[in-house]
Amino acid sequence: MRTSWADSADNSAIGSGITNASACPSRGAYVPPHLRNRALSSEVPLAAASHPAVALGNDRVNHSGPAPHQGGGYFKPDHGRQQQQGYGSGFQSGGGGGWNGRGVGRDRGRREANPFENVEAEDQSFSEQENTGINFEAYDDIPVETSGENVPLPVNSFAEIDLGVALNQNIQRCKYVKPTPVQRYAIPISLAGRDLMACAQTGSGKTAAFCFPIISGIMREQYAQRPRVARTAYPLALILSPTRELSCQIHDEAKKFSYQTGVKVVVAYGGAPITQQLRELERGVDILVATPGRLVDLLERARLSLQMIRYLALDEADRMLDMGFEPQIRKIVEQMDMPPPGMRQTLLFSATFPKEIQALASDFLSRYVFLAVGRVGSSTDLIAQRVEYVLESDKRSHLMDLLHAQRETGVNGKQGLTLVFVETKKGADALEHCLCVNGFPAASIHGDRTQQERELALRSFKTGNTPILVATDVAARGLDIPRVAHVVNFDLPNDIDDYVHRIGRTGRAGKMGLATAFFNEGNFNMAKPLADLMQEANQEVPAWLSRYAARATYSGGNRNRKSGGSRFGGRDFRKEGSFNKATDYYGGGTGGGYCGNYGGGYGQGVPSAWD
Ligand SMILES: Nc1ncnc2c1ncn2[C@@H]1O[C@H](COP(=O)(O)OP(=O)(O)OP(=O)(O)O)[C@@H](O)[C@H]1O
């Protein structure tokens, strides 16, 4: 495992609760470039000790934020479905009855909380800083590939799809004017009942692409009465994601989409008390969003049965089926009581889909459609990508120079949030500390933090209290934080797909973003895939990086691409007739790109984003 300079720095103060400037690492206080020739004076921004973020850095234990994900749904003592009538006809203006019959149980106990209330408040607090308007035209000329038998046709507007009145109202509340490309294709395919493997660029609206058909399907269908077994919940849909934060985010989104539809969404994830989650499940659940570990726990306690599952969605599906994690997913999908492929509808989504993972995933699917919006694993060209050659020993000062410059001018003229990725948990702690003591308000998130600390750090970042978040890959996938203007790869990952997901935390939903990577000799293996990716996304590749890339090709150094030479062709693996799952998965693909060190950043001892 690589270590970064951040790791090797003296971090003896970490964990000691010392948060003042005297705890500064031995390199001394940050001096911005224009003051470096002067003596250190009061002009130097050493606001660290007084900044609230500094206290946050090492004093998390005392923070008590609101309990995570209270749920707020409605009381539904009967786990079975109400009789459905007249799809879409049941909406009563003024709210209250999104769907005939389904709304009935909702108000018996608790009122359904309005999930849009907070969103509106948040929107207002950032209104001066937000980009105005979402430029989905940016996606219009994106190449789309579909394959499979009788692929349903795409739509151009939400109006063309019969999602039901209540769901359409929620789409309007979300201010979604038209579907994104992946939604244009994926929603009709899913509504037609087809299994789907979908690959679309980060930030392009995949969550709604799998949530809308599931919610609409549950609203539409009459399901057999669900069994009444004391204290066992029987959801109709299961959405799995690899991290707790992502599951919470999907839950929040799904609650918005299903507001006043009568469809009940519950989340279950590790690190949070199980009792509260059990209580929510007992109140009734249609859609369960979960991380795999907590899900298995619930299944083993017999508090949950997958027997009635009609929809299975895997978000970040390639990550979920990556080596090391696949057995747990296989256990959930194949060895519990979930109906087999063909008896349920399975939807797999990610921005990256190496062909060997496609091959594995195909076991879960039946007669599926493959959809690629943009090239498989490509980055969006809404993200301006920069690579800078920075020695390990210079990384911290270089980062602080960037942050200092951006404090003056913003990114693309706007003040935004900066997400800094490092490889190790220790490195995250050390870098957060260093930034804080140098006057840069930062928080950090990684797998060694308690769930409460993780949520606190994320909230503090999202609200702009600490506009810098230092993170391991736990924050690399799926998180949708609208104001992230800059992603810095302080430590480059070992795998280009991880890079794609990391930089995808900016440049979302049609907005522009900036990604800066620090590269040095230690990242030699990334030179070729990085140069290829940048070139494909119409980014300027520095001459020195091209030289590294050429050397890497010549010396066979490009051995960290999971999916072989065909990756940038972005194809349905079924079209590659010679592809042999048994040999290629572990033996490497043709075309020279495959890595014996399969799994890149997920090997033993590497920080796991898995919950
Ligand atoms: N049709 C739409 N119109 C406007 N905004 C949309 C639309 N669909 C989704 N969005 C917004 O786009 C943003 C990105 O969506 P989402 O998080 O689903 O992306 P994603 O493709 O899942 O990204 P990732 O690959 O990083 O997980 C969200 O803020 C979402 O609310």
The ligand as an SDF file (V2000), in Angstrom:
LIG
                    3D

 31 33  0  0  0  0  0  0  0  0999 V2000
  -33.9790   15.3380  -14.9300 N   0  0  0  0  0  0  0  0  0  0  0  0
  -33.2700   16.0820  -14.0930 C   0  0  0  0  0  0  0  0  0  0  0  0
  -33.3110   17.4290  -14.1570 N   0  0  0  0  0  0  0  0  0  0  0  0
  -32.5680   18.2010  -13.3050 C   0  0  0  0  0  0  0  0  0  0  0  0
  -31.7420   17.6920  -12.3550 N   0  0  0  0  0  0  0  0  0  0  0  0
  -31.6610   16.3560  -12.2680 C   0  0  0  0  0  0  0  0  0  0  0  0
  -32.4260   15.4820  -13.1200 C   0  0  0  0  0  0  0  0  0  0  0  0
  -32.1400   14.2080  -12.7750 N   0  0  0  0  0  0  0  0  0  0  0  0
  -31.2590   14.2710  -11.7570 C   0  0  0  0  0  0  0  0  0  0  0  0
  -30.9680   15.5560  -11.4630 N   0  0  0  0  0  0  0  0  0  0  0  0
  -30.0330   16.0370  -10.4230 C   0  0  0  0  0  0  0  0  0  0  0  0
  -28.7320   15.6980  -10.8770 O   0  0  0  0  0  0  0  0  0  0  0  0
  -27.8830   15.4560   -9.7630 C   0  0  0  0  0  0  0  0  0  0  0  0
  -27.0970   14.1720   -9.9840 C   0  0  0  0  0  0  0  0  0  0  0  0
  -27.9710   13.0670   -9.9550 O   0  0  0  0  0  0  0  0  0  0  0  0
  -27.5200   11.6530   -9.3680 P   0  0  0  0  0  0  0  0  0  0  0  0
  -26.9410   11.8190   -8.0160 O   0  0  0  0  0  0  0  0  0  0  0  0
  -28.6570   10.7380   -9.5340 O   0  0  0  0  0  0  0  0  0  0  0  0
  -26.3480   11.3000  -10.3790 O   0  0  0  0  0  0  0  0  0  0  0  0
  -25.6450    9.8940  -10.6520 P   0  0  0  0  0  0  0  0  0  0  0  0
  -25.6630    9.6780  -12.1190 O   0  0  0  0  0  0  0  0  0  0  0  0
  -26.2500    8.8340   -9.7930 O   0  0  0  0  0  0  0  0  0  0  0  0
  -24.1680   10.2160  -10.1870 O   0  0  0  0  0  0  0  0  0  0  0  0
  -23.0230    9.2080   -9.6230 P   0  0  0  0  0  0  0  0  0  0  0  0
  -22.5140    8.4010  -10.7760 O   0  0  0  0  0  0  0  0  0  0  0  0
  -21.9890   10.1300   -9.0950 O   0  0  0  0  0  0  0  0  0  0  0  0
  -23.6610    8.3640   -8.5670 O   0  0  0  0  0  0  0  0  0  0  0  0
  -28.7860   15.4180   -8.5370 C   0  0  0  0  0  0  0  0  0  0  0  0
  -28.6450   16.6200   -7.8380 O   0  0  0  0  0  0  0  0  0  0  0  0
  -30.1690   15.2960   -9.1030 C   0  0  0  0  0  0  0  0  0  0  0  0
  -31.1380   15.9090   -8.2810 O   0  0  0  0  0  0  0  0  0  0  0  0
  1  2  1  0
  2  3  1  0
  2  7  2  0
  3  4  2  0
  4  5  1  0
  5  6  2  0
  6  7  1  0
  6 10  1  0
  7  8  1  0
  8  9  2  0
  9 10  1  0
 10 11  1  0
 11 12  1  0
 11 30  1  0
 12 13  1  0
 13 14  1  0
 13 28  1  0
 14 15  1  0
 15 16  1  0
 16 17  2  0
 16 18  1  0
 16 19  1  0
 19 20  1  0
 20 21  2  0
 20 22  1  0
 20 23  1  0
 23 24  1  0
 24 25  2  0
 24 26  1  0
 24 27  1  0
 28 29  1  0
 28 30  1  0
 30 31  1  0
M  END
$$$$
